[in-house]
Amino acid sequence: MRWQQLFADLQAEFEEAEAAEERAQLPSRARAETGAVRLAERLGSALGGRVSLRCRGAGDVAGRLTERGPDWLLLEDDAGREVLVALPAVLAVAGLVRTTAAPAPASRVGAAVDLRRALRGLARDRSAVALVLDDGGVLTGTVDRVGADFVELAEHAADDFRRPGAVRGVRAVALAAVAVVRTLTPGAA
């Protein structure tokens, strides 16, 4: 009986020492896990919520975060317009919840829908847009095509449709210079 008590005491001491060691390692483990989280993943917990982004060239962009990709965010602004934000243009984010969403399992589709593919969707839809560049310049028109590192914009007035008579010219814009893309409603001037 005495041996049983001795073994039970030793087992309890061993378990307490293990628990103390794990508690001591917990803060450094949490820091290491947080250190591996990317901004796009951090924003996953804000999906459906309102965020405010400080963007290079575009200033403050706010709205409800509706989607995110590996290098872009999609917001719906207060006017109901869609705003595509290039993640590299984001300088700061406000409106995040305290917790970070667990990284979603990597899907081949999610990883494939990068900024270029999102812009190709706008080209396919023939949506009128305002391209805000990282230097603050704004170009309006319709996305005609998207190359490997550029987007080609048929420039026309923001309140006009893409018609041959309305197009002032075609401009190729370096993809790396695109900060924000706002959809426009032609004819709603």
Phi and psi in degrees as GROMACS dihedral restraints (atoms count N, CA, C in turn):
[ dihedral_restraints ]
;  ai    aj    ak    al  type     phi  dphi    fc
    3     4     5     6     1   -62.8    20    10
    4     5     6     7     1   -37.9    20    10
    6     7     8     9     1   -64.5    20    10
    7     8     9    10     1   -40.5    20    10
    9    10    11    12     1   -58.5    20    10
   10    11    12    13     1   -42.9    20    10
   12    13    14    15     1   -66.1    20    10
   13    14    15    16     1   -41.5    20    10
   15    16    17    18     1   -61.3    20    10
   16    17    18    19     1   -46.3    20    10
   18    19    20    21     1   -64.4    20    10
   19    20    21    22     1   -39.3    20    10
   21    22    23    24     1   -63.8    20    10
   22    23    24    25     1   -42.0    20    10
   24    25    26    27     1   -64.8    20    10
   25    26    27    28     1   -44.4    20    10
   27    28    29    30     1   -62.5    20    10
   28    29    30    31     1   -40.9    20    10
   30    31    32    33     1   -62.6    20    10
   31    32    33    34     1   -42.9    20    10
   33    34    35    36     1   -64.8    20    10
   34    35    36    37     1   -41.9    20    10
   36    37    38    39     1   -63.1    20    10
   37    38    39    40     1   -42.0    20    10
   39    40    41    42     1   -62.5    20    10
   40    41    42    43     1   -45.2    20    10
   42    43    44    45     1   -65.0    20    10
   43    44    45    46     1   -38.9    20    10
   45    46    47    48     1   -66.8    20    10
   46    47    48    49     1   -39.4    20    10
   48    49    50    51     1   -64.8    20    10
   49    50    51    52     1   -42.0    20    10
   51    52    53    54     1   -62.1    20    10
   52    53    54    55     1   -44.1    20    10
   54    55    56    57     1   -64.2    20    10
   55    56    57    58     1   -40.5    20    10
   57    58    59    60     1   -64.8    20    10
   58    59    60    61     1   -40.2    20    10
   60    61    62    63     1   -64.8    20    10
   61    62    63    64     1   -41.6    20    10
   63    64    65    66     1   -65.7    20    10
   64    65    66    67     1   -40.7    20    10
   66    67    68    69     1   -62.4    20    10
   67    68    69    70     1   -36.8    20    10
   69    70    71    72     1   -68.5    20    10
   70    71    72    73     1   -33.4    20    10
   72    73    74    75     1   -83.9    20    10
   73    74    75    76     1   -16.7    20    10
   75    76    77    78     1   -56.8    20    10
   76    77    78    79     1   -47.8    20    10
   78    79    80    81     1   -60.8    20    10
   79    80    81    82     1   -41.6    20    10
   81    82    83    84     1   -69.9    20    10
   82    83    84    85     1   -34.0    20    10
   84    85    86    87     1   -67.0    20    10
   85    86    87    88     1   -41.0    20    10
   87    88    89    90     1   -64.4    20    10
   88    89    90    91     1   -40.4    20    10
   90    91    92    93     1   -63.6    20    10
   91    92    93    94     1   -40.9    20    10
   93    94    95    96     1   -65.4    20    10
   94    95    96    97     1   -41.7    20    10
   96    97    98    99     1   -64.9    20    10
   97    98    99   100     1   -43.5    20    10
   99   100   101   102     1   -63.9    20    10
  100   101   102   103     1   -36.6    20    10
  102   103   104   105     1   -64.8    20    10
  103   104   105   106     1   -17.5    20    10
  105   106   107   108     1   -94.5    20    10
  106   107   108   109     1    -6.5    20    10
  108   109   110   111     1   -81.2    20    10
  109   110   111   112     1   128.9    20    10
  111   112   113   114     1   -90.8    20    10
  112   113   114   115     1   159.9    20    10
  114   115   116   117     1   -58.5    20    10
  115   116   117   118     1   -41.8    20    10
  117   118   119   120     1   -59.6    20    10
  118   119   120   121     1   -39.1    20    10
  120   121   122   123     1   -69.1    20    10
  121   122   123   124     1   -40.6    20    10
  123   124   125   126     1   -61.2    20    10
  124   125   126   127     1   -36.5    20    10
  126   127   128   129     1   -72.6    20    10
  127   128   129   130     1   -14.3    20    10
  129   130   131   132     1   -58.3    20    10
  130   131   132   133     1   -32.7    20    10
  132   133   134   135     1   -73.1    20    10
  133   134   135   136     1   -14.3    20    10
  135   136   137   138     1   -95.4    20    10
  136   137   138   139     1    -1.1    20    10
  138   139   140   141     1   -54.4    20    10
  139   140   141   142     1   129.8    20    10
  141   142   143   144     1    90.3    20    10
  142   143   144   145     1   -13.7    20    10
  144   145   146   147     1  -102.3    20    10
  145   146   147   148     1   171.2    20    10
  147   148   149   150     1   -89.0    20    10
  148   149   150   151     1   131.8    20    10
  150   151   152   153     1  -130.6    20    10
  151   152   153   154     1   159.5    20    10
  153   154   155   156     1  -125.7    20    10
  154   155   156   157     1   124.4    20    10
  156   157   158   159     1  -110.6    20    10
  157   158   159   160     1   135.6    20    10
  159   160   161   162     1   -98.1    20    10
  160   161   162   163     1   116.8    20    10
  162   163   164   165     1  -118.1    20    10
  163   164   165   166     1   140.7    20    10
  165   166   167   168     1   -59.4    20    10
  166   167   168   169     1   122.4    20    10
  168   169   170   171     1    86.3    20    10
  169   170   171   172     1   -28.4    20    10
  171   172   173   174     1  -106.4    20    10
  172   173   174   175     1   -11.3    20    10
  174   175   176   177     1    73.8    20    10
  175   176   177   178     1  -142.3    20    10
  177   178   179   180     1   -84.5    20    10
  178   179   180   181     1   131.3    20    10
  180   181   182   183     1  -127.5    20    10
  181   182   183   184     1   121.8    20    10
  183   184   185   186     1  -127.6    20    10
  184   185   186   187     1   153.0    20    10
  186   187   188   189     1   163.4    20    10
  187   188   189   190     1  -174.7    20    10
  189   190   191   192     1   -85.3    20    10
  190   191   192   193     1   126.1    20    10
  192   193   194   195     1   -75.9    20    10
  193   194   195   196     1   113.5    20    10
  195   196   197   198     1  -102.9    20    10
  196   197   198   199     1   -30.0    20    10
  198   199   200   201     1  -151.4    20    10
  199   200   201   202     1   162.1    20    10
  201   202   203   204     1  -148.1    20    10
  202   203   204   205     1   149.8    20    10
  204   205   206   207     1  -127.7    20    10
  205   206   207   208     1  -172.1    20    10
  207   208   209   210     1   -66.6    20    10
  208   209   210   211     1   -26.2    20    10
  210   211   212   213     1  -139.6    20    10
  211   212   213   214     1    23.0    20    10
  213   214   215   216     1  -152.1    20    10
  214   215   216   217     1   160.9    20    10
  216   217   218   219     1  -131.7    20    10
  217   218   219   220     1   147.3    20    10
  219   220   221   222     1  -119.9    20    10
  220   221   222   223     1   122.8    20    10
  222   223   224   225     1  -116.3    20    10
  223   224   225   226     1   155.6    20    10
  225   226   227   228     1  -112.2    20    10
  226   227   228   229     1   117.8    20    10
  228   229   230   231     1   -80.4    20    10
  229   230   231   232     1   179.9    20    10
  231   232   233   234     1   -64.9    20    10
  232   233   234   235     1   -22.4    20    10
  234   235   236   237     1   -87.9    20    10
  235   236   237   238     1     1.5    20    10
  237   238   239   240     1    83.7    20    10
  238   239   240   241     1     6.7    20    10
  240   241   242   243     1   -84.0    20    10
  241   242   243   244     1   150.6    20    10
  243   244   245   246     1   -85.8    20    10
  244   245   246   247     1   139.1    20    10
  246   247   248   249     1  -128.1    20    10
  247   248   249   250     1   114.7    20    10
  249   250   251   252     1   -94.3    20    10
  250   251   252   253     1   123.9    20    10
  252   253   254   255     1  -116.2    20    10
  253   254   255   256     1   126.9    20    10
  255   256   257   258     1   -74.7    20    10
  256   257   258   259     1   121.2    20    10
  258   259   260   261     1   -56.3    20    10
  259   260   261   262     1   -36.9    20    10
  261   262   263   264     1   -63.5    20    10
  262   263   264   265     1   -18.6    20    10
  264   265   266   267     1   -84.0    20    10
  265   266   267   268     1   -11.5    20    10
  267   268   269   270     1   -76.1    20    10
  268   269   270   271     1   123.7    20    10
  270   271   272   273     1   -98.2    20    10
  271   272   273   274     1   -36.4    20    10
  273   274   275   276     1  -154.9    20    10
  274   275   276   277     1   154.4    20    10
  276   277   278   279     1  -130.6    20    10
  277   278   279   280     1   133.8    20    10
  279   280   281   282     1  -121.1    20    10
  280   281   282   283     1   151.5    20    10
  282   283   284   285     1    99.4    20    10
  283   284   285   286     1    11.5    20    10
  285   286   287   288     1   -76.8    20    10
  286   287   288   289     1   146.8    20    10
  288   289   290   291     1   -79.2    20    10
  289   290   291   292     1   163.9    20    10
  291   292   293   294     1   -63.9    20    10
  292   293   294   295     1   -35.7    20    10
  294   295   296   297     1   -89.2    20    10
  295   296   297   298     1   157.4    20    10
  297   298   299   300     1  -106.7    20    10
  298   299   300   301     1   132.9    20    10
  300   301   302   303     1   -67.2    20    10
  301   302   303   304     1   144.5    20    10
  303   304   305   306     1   -65.0    20    10
  304   305   306   307     1   138.3    20    10
  306   307   308   309     1   -57.7    20    10
  307   308   309   310     1   131.7    20    10
  309   310   311   312     1   -70.1    20    10
  310   311   312   313     1   147.9    20    10
  312   313   314   315     1   -59.0    20    10
  313   314   315   316     1   136.8    20    10
  315   316   317   318     1   -65.5    20    10
  316   317   318   319     1   123.6    20    10
  318   319   320   321     1  -108.8    20    10
  319   320   321   322     1   150.4    20    10
  321   322   323   324     1   -65.4    20    10
  322   323   324   325     1   -35.2    20    10
  324   325   326   327     1   -69.4    20    10
  325   326   327   328     1   -48.0    20    10
  327   328   329   330     1   -59.6    20    10
  328   329   330   331     1   -40.0    20    10
  330   331   332   333     1   -71.8    20    10
  331   332   333   334     1   -27.1    20    10
  333   334   335   336     1   -81.7    20    10
  334   335   336   337     1   -21.7    20    10
  336   337   338   339     1   -86.6    20    10
  337   338   339   340     1    80.6    20    10
  339   340   341   342     1   -93.1    20    10
  340   341   342   343     1  -175.3    20    10
  342   343   344   345     1   -58.2    20    10
  343   344   345   346     1   -39.4    20    10
  345   346   347   348     1   -60.2    20    10
  346   347   348   349     1   -45.2    20    10
  348   349   350   351     1   -68.1    20    10
  349   350   351   352     1   -36.4    20    10
  351   352   353   354     1   -63.0    20    10
  352   353   354   355     1   -42.0    20    10
  354   355   356   357     1   -68.0    20    10
  355   356   357   358     1   -33.1    20    10
  357   358   359   360     1   -64.3    20    10
  358   359   360   361     1   -32.8    20    10
  360   361   362   363     1   -62.9    20    10
  361   362   363   364     1   -39.9    20    10
  363   364   365   366     1   -65.7    20    10
  364   365   366   367     1   -37.7    20    10
  366   367   368   369     1   -64.9    20    10
  367   368   369   370     1   -42.8    20    10
  369   370   371   372     1   -63.8    20    10
  370   371   372   373     1   -38.8    20    10
  372   373   374   375     1   -78.8    20    10
  373   374   375   376     1   -11.4    20    10
  375   376   377   378     1    60.1    20    10
  376   377   378   379     1    36.3    20    10
  378   379   380   381     1   -74.8    20    10
  379   380   381   382     1   136.2    20    10
  381   382   383   384     1   -76.3    20    10
  382   383   384   385     1   138.2    20    10
  384   385   386   387     1  -139.2    20    10
  385   386   387   388     1   162.0    20    10
  387   388   389   390     1  -113.5    20    10
  388   389   390   391     1   117.3    20    10
  390   391   392   393     1   -91.1    20    10
  391   392   393   394     1   120.2    20    10
  393   394   395   396     1  -100.8    20    10
  394   395   396   397     1   121.1    20    10
  396   397   398   399     1   -87.6    20    10
  397   398   399   400     1   162.2    20    10
  399   400   401   402     1   -67.8    20    10
  400   401   402   403     1   -10.1    20    10
  402   403   404   405     1   -96.1    20    10
  403   404   405   406     1     2.7    20    10
  405   406   407   408     1    96.1    20    10
  406   407   408   409     1   -10.0    20    10
  408   409   410   411     1   -67.3    20    10
  409   410   411   412     1   149.5    20    10
  411   412   413   414     1  -125.6    20    10
  412   413   414   415     1   128.9    20    10
  414   415   416   417     1  -118.9    20    10
  415   416   417   418     1   137.0    20    10
  417   418   419   420     1  -117.9    20    10
  418   419   420   421     1   148.2    20    10
  420   421   422   423     1   159.3    20    10
  421   422   423   424     1  -152.2    20    10
  423   424   425   426     1  -125.0    20    10
  424   425   426   427     1   134.4    20    10
  426   427   428   429     1   -70.1    20    10
  427   428   429   430     1   118.7    20    10
  429   430   431   432     1   -88.9    20    10
  430   431   432   433     1   -44.1    20    10
  432   433   434   435     1  -159.2    20    10
  433   434   435   436     1   163.1    20    10
  435   436   437   438     1  -131.3    20    10
  436   437   438   439     1   122.9    20    10
  438   439   440   441     1   -95.1    20    10
  439   440   441   442     1  -166.0    20    10
  441   442   443   444     1   -65.0    20    10
  442   443   444   445     1   -37.3    20    10
  444   445   446   447     1  -138.9    20    10
  445   446   447   448     1    21.6    20    10
  447   448   449   450     1  -147.9    20    10
  448   449   450   451     1   160.2    20    10
  450   451   452   453     1  -123.5    20    10
  451   452   453   454     1   136.4    20    10
  453   454   455   456     1  -105.2    20    10
  454   455   456   457     1   125.1    20    10
  456   457   458   459     1  -116.6    20    10
  457   458   459   460     1   124.9    20    10
  459   460   461   462     1   -82.8    20    10
  460   461   462   463     1   108.6    20    10
  462   463   464   465     1   -79.6    20    10
  463   464   465   466     1   131.0    20    10
  465   466   467   468     1  -154.6    20    10
  466   467   468   469     1   168.9    20    10
  468   469   470   471     1   -59.8    20    10
  469   470   471   472     1   146.9    20    10
  471   472   473   474     1   -60.6    20    10
  472   473   474   475     1   -31.3    20    10
  474   475   476   477     1   -96.2    20    10
  475   476   477   478     1    16.2    20    10
  477   478   479   480     1  -118.9    20    10
  478   479   480   481     1   158.3    20    10
  480   481   482   483     1   -86.8    20    10
  481   482   483   484     1   160.8    20    10
  483   484   485   486     1   -77.5    20    10
  484   485   486   487     1   100.2    20    10
  486   487   488   489     1  -126.5    20    10
  487   488   489   490     1   153.2    20    10
  489   490   491   492     1   -52.8    20    10
  490   491   492   493     1   -39.1    20    10
  492   493   494   495     1   -73.5    20    10
  493   494   495   496     1   -20.6    20    10
  495   496   497   498     1   -89.7    20    10
  496   497   498   499     1   -23.0    20    10
  498   499   500   501     1   -73.2    20    10
  499   500   501   502     1   121.5    20    10
  501   502   503   504     1   -86.8    20    10
  502   503   504   505     1   -21.1    20    10
  504   505   506   507     1   168.0    20    10
  505   506   507   508     1   173.4    20    10
  507   508   509   510     1  -119.4    20    10
  508   509   510   511     1   132.7    20    10
  510   511   512   513     1  -127.9    20    10
  511   512   513   514     1   133.4    20    10
  513   514   515   516     1   -92.9    20    10
  514   515   516   517     1   130.8    20    10
  516   517   518   519     1  -120.7    20    10
  517   518   519   520     1   130.0    20    10
  519   520   521   522     1   -59.7    20    10
  520   521   522   523     1   130.0    20    10
  522   523   524   525     1   -57.9    20    10
  523   524   525   526     1   -35.3    20    10
  525   526   527   528     1   -66.4    20    10
  526   527   528   529     1   -18.1    20    10
  528   529   530   531     1   -89.3    20    10
  529   530   531   532     1   -10.2    20    10
  531   532   533   534     1   -80.0    20    10
  532   533   534   535     1   121.6    20    10
  534   535   536   537     1  -100.3    20    10
  535   536   537   538     1   -49.6    20    10
  537   538   539   540     1  -141.5    20    10
  538   539   540   541     1   142.0    20    10
  540   541   542   543     1  -125.4    20    10
  541   542   543   544     1   116.5    20    10
  543   544   545   546     1  -105.0    20    10
  544   545   546   547     1   132.2    20    10
  546   547   548   549     1   -75.4    20    10
  547   548   549   550     1   146.3    20    10
  549   550   551   552     1  -119.0    20    10
  550   551   552   553     1   162.4    20    10
  552   553   554   555     1  -116.5    20    10
  553   554   555   556     1    96.2    20    10
  555   556   557   558     1   -60.6    20    10
  556   557   558   559     1   147.4    20    10
  558   559   560   561     1    81.0    20    10
  559   560   561   562     1     0.1    20    10
  561   562   563   564     1  -105.5    20    10
  562   563   564   565     1    35.7    20    10
